[in-house]
């Protein structure tokens, strides 16, 4: 335990000696300061002394606490910490294992009474220390800003620390394995960034297919409702005509009791065949997008969910009732994806349906399978470290 603590202390001292650590910390401070400069007014937002009219952001549309939570989760975490600070963290930590196994320091370290696996895990933990300190300071500053400016003290803000560190660990385990195999910092950094972009692209494609599926589902429901109403009205008119025929000629009773067929409906309403075809086409479209959504879901399952892990923070931080009050411009505009016809669904319906579909994916799937991927990669890296002859 003493050796482990000593290595963590050495890692902290090494971080203090790196300019990149302090540059990242200063940039995080600047981001938080930028948050503090923005405030809500009755007509929009206020940046220092400048008032900017924004219909979607004002005190009548959204509460100050919710406003600052949105800024924190979407810009602070979703943009700065999960992109800008992560890139700087990867640059700073990518050389931990390549430098360690390439220099003469590993022989000296291995001569001490500490197992290789314990040494490997401790070095891995020191790499996560960079992000832990950065996110911890950023979350503390954001907690103060939301409390002072938004009037709400929200301890859940500190959940950003484990969530962002977990997100970074998905990437750092890849960086560690490649660094051990190649002993090259540049190769480790390059492969990690390329795979990160691949995960991002895969997630974006999956989100597009989910949106297309939900849009087709909403269109299919709209067309099905219309067809049902047309069929009911046509059936009513057919039954009325049959009853009138019975009143004139009682011998027509058997024909009046016959079930209404598809041909009867078509003869009564010439618009129904086109609507039936449109409904069949839309159901086929739903089946197609559902198939592709399942394919990408299956592909994503064994891989780390970088974007969805970050989105977990918004699930916890902002409630459904708070999000329902927020309405972006164009949300209620009727749009259609695909063939332009009279079938329309609002952008708000599509957005809410897509969000529900994405949030229906359990935390066990989002985090559990991602951690499983990390454990597999980390096990391989640990095996390489323990078996390699240095």
Buried (B, 14 or more C-beta within 10 A) or exposed (E): EEBBEEBBEEBBEBBEEEEBBEEBBEBBEEBBEBBBEBBBBEBBBBEEEEEEEBEBBBBEBBBBBBBBBBBBBBBBBBEBBBBBBBBBBBBBBBBBBBBBBBEEEBEEBEEEEBEBEEBBBBBBBBBBBBBBBBBBBBBBBBBBBBBEBBEEEBEEBBBBBEBBBBBBBBBBBBBBBBBBBBBBBEBBBBBBBEBBEEBEEBBEBBBBBBBBBBBBBBBBEBBBEBBEEBBEEBBEEBEEEBEEBBEEEEEBEEEBEEEBEEEBBBEBBEEBEEBBEBBEBBBEBBEBBBEBBEEBBEEBEEBBBBBBBBBBBBBBBBEEEBBEEBBEEEBEEEEBBEEEEEBBBBBBBBBBBBBEBBBEBEEEBBBEBBBEBBEEBBEBBBEBBEEEEE
